[in-house]
Amino acid sequence: MEFSGGTIFLSVTTGRRLQRAKSEGDLPANANPADFARYVATIVYGMAVQAAGGASRDKLQHVVEMALRTLSL
């Protein structure tokens, strides 16, 4: 799978922020910031594809809510 520069940038910058959150105790010690960053990037870019395909704001909001419910942090 090939990633665009934007995907890599989002994953790297999000990963850095999540690593800081872990260091500051805002994430559990067993959390993996890199995996979490990839998850967030996947959700964000998937939502961008859905939006480009005509998904409504309401439908995208439901995706956000579902993604938040699936987190077990």
N, C-alpha and C positions, 0 to 999 in steps of 0.2 A: 504494500500500500504506500502510495506516495502522498506526502503532506505538503501543503502550500506553506510558504513562509509565514503567513498569518496564523495558521494552525500551530506551527512550532512556536511562534512568538507568544501566543496565548498560553500554551502549555508551559513554557519556560517561565514567563512572568507570573502566572498563577501558581506554579510550583514553588517559586521563590517566596511568594507571599504566604503560601500554606506552610512552607518550612519555617518561616518566621513565626507563624501562628502556633506551630507545634512547639517551637523553642520557648515561646512565651506562655505555654500551657493552655492555649485556646483550642488545641486539638489534642486528643488522647495520645499518649506515648506510643501506642501501637499503630497509629494512623500513618499511612504512606503518602506523603505529599505529592510525589510524582504520579502515583496512580490516581489520586483524587483530582489532580490537575488535568490528566487525560480524560477523566470522566466528565469534568466540567466543560472542557473543550469540545468533547463529543456532543454533549447536550446543546451547547451554544451553536455549534455549526449545524447540527441536525435541525435546530429551530430555524436557522437562517434558510436552510433548504426548504423547510415547510412554509416559511413566510414568502419566499420567492415563488412558491407554488400556489400561493393564494390563501394560506391558512389565516383564519381570523385572529385578532388579538385575544379573544376569549379562548380559542383552541390552544394558542401558544401559552396562555396563562395556566391552562390545565396541565400542560407539559411541565411547566415550572413547578407547580404544586406536586405533581407526581414524583418528579425528580427529588424534591425536598423530602417527601415521605419515604423514599427508598434509602435515604442516608441513614446509616446506623452508627453515626459518630457520637 
